[in-house]
Amino acid sequence: MRTHSARYDTRETLMEALRELIALQVPAEDVAPVLCTIGPVDLDLLADCMNDVGLNDNRSLAA
């Protein structure tokens, strides 16, 4: 995860974080809790980004 300016409120920062979490094989249902422990998250935008990459709460990021 990024260590500077940990705000997940733009599509760019969320997509970067999703790429990193995919590489770590984090389950989709754990994405929001993980990001929220690091910094503020726009949860609506996160849901949009997850939908854009074809993820939902029932699939793993590695799927």
N, CA and C atoms as an extended XYZ file, in Angstrom:
189
Properties=species:S:1:pos:R:3:atomname:S:1:resname:S:1:resid:I:1 pbc="F F F"
N         0.827       -1.177        0.000 N   MET     1
C         0.000        0.000        0.000 CA  MET     1
C         0.878        1.250        0.000 C   MET     1
N         0.313        2.293       -0.500 N   ARG     2
C         1.026        3.562       -0.499 CA  ARG     2
C         1.174        4.074        0.922 C   ARG     2
N         2.275        4.705        1.194 N   THR     3
C         2.507        5.200        2.545 CA  THR     3
C         2.303        6.704        2.645 C   THR     3
N         2.202        7.398        1.535 N   HIS     4
C         2.005        8.837        1.577 CA  HIS     4
C         0.581        9.180        1.143 C   HIS     4
N         0.033       10.219        1.726 N   SER     5
C        -1.282       10.720        1.347 CA  SER     5
C        -2.299        9.595        1.184 C   SER     5
N        -2.523        8.849        2.242 N   ALA     6
C        -3.413        7.693        2.180 CA  ALA     6
C        -4.872        8.122        2.249 C   ALA     6
N        -5.356        8.664        1.128 N   ARG     7
C        -6.772        9.001        0.964 CA  ARG     7
C        -7.237        8.249       -0.273 C   ARG     7
N        -8.322        7.567       -0.137 N   TYR     8
C        -8.876        6.800       -1.255 CA  TYR     8
C       -10.194        7.427       -1.653 C   TYR     8
N       -10.091        8.613       -2.277 N   ASP     9
C       -11.285        9.348       -2.649 CA  ASP     9
C       -11.287        9.771       -4.116 C   ASP     9
N       -10.361        9.186       -4.885 N   THR    10
C       -10.373        9.405       -6.335 CA  THR    10
C       -10.302        8.048       -7.029 C   THR    10
N       -10.792        8.007       -8.245 N   ARG    11
C       -10.748        6.763       -9.015 CA  ARG    11
C        -9.306        6.277       -9.168 C   ARG    11
N        -8.381        7.187       -9.392 N   GLU    12
C        -6.969        6.814       -9.583 CA  GLU    12
C        -6.391        6.126       -8.342 C   GLU    12
N        -6.610        6.703       -7.157 N   THR    13
C        -6.045        6.106       -5.951 CA  THR    13
C        -6.717        4.774       -5.627 C   THR    13
N        -8.020        4.695       -5.873 N   LEU    14
C        -8.718        3.435       -5.600 CA  LEU    14
C        -8.297        2.336       -6.563 C   LEU    14
N        -8.133        2.651       -7.838 N   MET    15
C        -7.722        1.630       -8.803 CA  MET    15
C        -6.298        1.164       -8.504 C   MET    15
N        -5.427        2.068       -8.086 N   GLU    16
C        -4.062        1.687       -7.699 CA  GLU    16
C        -4.105        0.740       -6.498 C   GLU    16
N        -4.921        1.082       -5.511 N   ALA    17
C        -5.048        0.226       -4.331 CA  ALA    17
C        -5.635       -1.130       -4.704 C   ALA    17
N        -6.633       -1.155       -5.584 N   LEU    18
C        -7.218       -2.428       -6.019 CA  LEU    18
C        -6.184       -3.301       -6.708 C   LEU    18
N        -5.336       -2.707       -7.549 N   ARG    19
C        -4.276       -3.482       -8.214 CA  ARG    19
C        -3.350       -4.118       -7.184 C   ARG    19
N        -2.997       -3.359       -6.158 N   GLU    20
C        -2.117       -3.900       -5.119 CA  GLU    20
C        -2.810       -5.009       -4.334 C   GLU    20
N        -4.078       -4.818       -4.022 N   LEU    21
C        -4.813       -5.829       -3.271 CA  LEU    21
C        -5.048       -7.087       -4.104 C   LEU    21
N        -5.234       -6.918       -5.403 N   ILE    22
C        -5.360       -8.072       -6.301 CA  ILE    22
C        -4.070       -8.895       -6.240 C   ILE    22
N        -2.942       -8.207       -6.291 N   ALA    23
C        -1.649       -8.900       -6.234 CA  ALA    23
C        -1.476       -9.658       -4.915 C   ALA    23
N        -2.074       -9.138       -3.859 N   LEU    24
C        -1.986       -9.785       -2.547 CA  LEU    24
C        -3.098      -10.816       -2.328 C   LEU    24
N        -3.971      -10.969       -3.305 N   GLN    25
C        -5.085      -11.918       -3.261 CA  GLN    25
C        -6.009      -11.689       -2.064 C   GLN    25
N        -6.285      -10.428       -1.789 N   VAL    26
C        -7.211      -10.071       -0.716 CA  VAL    26
C        -8.636      -10.348       -1.196 C   VAL    26
N        -9.450      -11.030       -0.382 N   PRO    27
C       -10.845      -11.282       -0.760 CA  PRO    27
C       -11.609       -9.964       -0.939 C   PRO    27
N       -12.522       -9.932       -1.883 N   ALA    28
C       -13.268       -8.712       -2.194 CA  ALA    28
C       -13.975       -8.142       -0.969 C   ALA    28
N       -14.493       -9.019       -0.108 N   GLU    29
C       -15.215       -8.523        1.065 CA  GLU    29
C       -14.293       -7.857        2.082 C   GLU    29
N       -12.993       -8.032        1.945 N   ASP    30
C       -12.032       -7.420        2.866 CA  ASP    30
C       -11.429       -6.119        2.335 C   ASP    30
N       -11.743       -5.758        1.100 N   VAL    31
C       -11.134       -4.569        0.494 CA  VAL    31
C       -11.460       -3.309        1.283 C   VAL    31
N       -12.729       -3.033        1.518 N   ALA    32
C       -13.109       -1.802        2.226 CA  ALA    32
C       -12.525       -1.755        3.636 C   ALA    32
N       -12.649       -2.833        4.432 N   PRO    33
C       -12.053       -2.766        5.777 CA  PRO    33
C       -10.537       -2.517        5.755 C   PRO    33
N        -9.841       -3.146        4.822 N   VAL    34
C        -8.385       -2.947        4.731 CA  VAL    34
C        -8.071       -1.494        4.404 C   VAL    34
N        -8.741       -0.944        3.400 N   LEU    35
C        -8.464        0.439        3.007 CA  LEU    35
C        -8.850        1.415        4.109 C   LEU    35
N        -9.945        1.148        4.814 N   CYS    36
C       -10.396        2.043        5.887 CA  CYS    36
C        -9.419        2.078        7.058 C   CYS    36
N        -8.637        1.025        7.230 N   THR    37
C        -7.638        1.054        8.301 CA  THR    37
C        -6.441        1.928        7.925 C   THR    37
N        -6.295        2.197        6.632 N   ILE    38
C        -5.162        2.993        6.158 CA  ILE    38
C        -5.508        4.476        6.073 C   ILE    38
N        -6.733        4.776        5.622 N   GLY    39
C        -7.122        6.169        5.468 CA  GLY    39
C        -8.563        6.286        5.038 C   GLY    39
N        -9.033        7.527        4.855 N   PRO    40
C       -10.412        7.758        4.435 CA  PRO    40
C       -10.694        7.149        3.061 C   PRO    40
N       -11.895        6.560        2.912 N   VAL    41
C       -12.275        5.882        1.670 CA  VAL    41
C       -13.642        6.390        1.221 C   VAL    41
N       -13.759        6.745       -0.042 N   ASP    42
C       -15.063        7.041       -0.639 CA  ASP    42
C       -15.675        5.692       -1.007 C   ASP    42
N       -16.559        5.185       -0.150 N   LEU    43
C       -17.087        3.832       -0.331 CA  LEU    43
C       -17.960        3.691       -1.572 C   LEU    43
N       -18.675        4.750       -1.948 N   ASP    44
C       -19.474        4.690       -3.178 CA  ASP    44
C       -18.568        4.562       -4.398 C   ASP    44
N       -17.506        5.348       -4.418 N   LEU    45
C       -16.560        5.280       -5.529 CA  LEU    45
C       -15.827        3.947       -5.530 C   LEU    45
N       -15.504        3.414       -4.359 N   LEU    46
C       -14.874        2.103       -4.274 CA  LEU    46
C       -15.786        1.041       -4.885 C   LEU    46
N       -17.063        1.090       -4.565 N   ALA    47
C       -18.016        0.125       -5.137 CA  ALA    47
C       -18.054        0.246       -6.652 C   ALA    47
N       -18.041        1.466       -7.170 N   ASP    48
C       -18.023        1.677       -8.626 CA  ASP    48
C       -16.759        1.082       -9.241 C   ASP    48
N       -15.613        1.315       -8.611 N   CYS    49
C       -14.345        0.787       -9.128 CA  CYS    49
C       -14.334       -0.738       -9.104 C   CYS    49
N       -14.855       -1.312       -8.034 N   MET    50
C       -14.898       -2.771       -7.944 CA  MET    50
C       -15.818       -3.341       -9.019 C   MET    50
N       -16.930       -2.670       -9.271 N   ASN    51
C       -17.816       -3.108      -10.352 CA  ASN    51
C       -17.134       -2.973      -11.705 C   ASN    51
N       -16.371       -1.904      -11.897 N   ASP    52
C       -15.666       -1.678      -13.166 CA  ASP    52
C       -14.684       -2.802      -13.477 C   ASP    52
N       -14.072       -3.364      -12.441 N   VAL    53
C       -13.118       -4.450      -12.670 CA  VAL    53
C       -13.769       -5.820      -12.524 C   VAL    53
N       -15.096       -5.826      -12.368 N   GLY    54
C       -15.839       -7.086      -12.348 CA  GLY    54
C       -15.825       -7.806      -11.021 C   GLY    54
N       -15.688       -7.058       -9.943 N   LEU    55
C       -15.662       -7.680       -8.622 CA  LEU    55
C       -16.928       -7.351       -7.852 C   LEU    55
N       -17.330       -8.279       -7.028 N   ASN    56
C       -18.387       -8.031       -6.058 CA  ASN    56
C       -18.032       -8.761       -4.790 C   ASN    56
N       -18.863       -8.688       -3.781 N   ASP    57
C       -18.539       -9.286       -2.486 CA  ASP    57
C       -18.464      -10.797       -2.511 C   ASP    57
N       -18.908      -11.447       -3.576 N   ASN    58
C       -18.927      -12.892       -3.633 CA  ASN    58
C       -17.741      -13.484       -4.385 C   ASN    58
N       -16.825      -12.638       -4.855 N   ARG    59
C       -15.673      -13.125       -5.618 CA  ARG    59
C       -14.387      -12.645       -4.989 C   ARG    59
N       -13.371      -13.428       -5.126 N   SER    60
C       -12.045      -13.050       -4.663 CA  SER    60
C       -11.439      -12.076       -5.663 C   SER    60
N       -10.568      -11.197       -5.216 N   LEU    61
C        -9.877      -10.295       -6.130 CA  LEU    61
C        -8.983      -11.053       -7.088 C   LEU    61
N        -8.570      -12.226       -6.707 N   ALA    62
C        -7.691      -13.011       -7.583 CA  ALA    62
C        -8.484      -13.740       -8.659 C   ALA    62
N        -9.790      -13.758       -8.544 N   ALA    63
C       -10.619      -14.506       -9.513 CA  ALA    63
C       -10.646      -13.826      -10.851 C   ALA    63
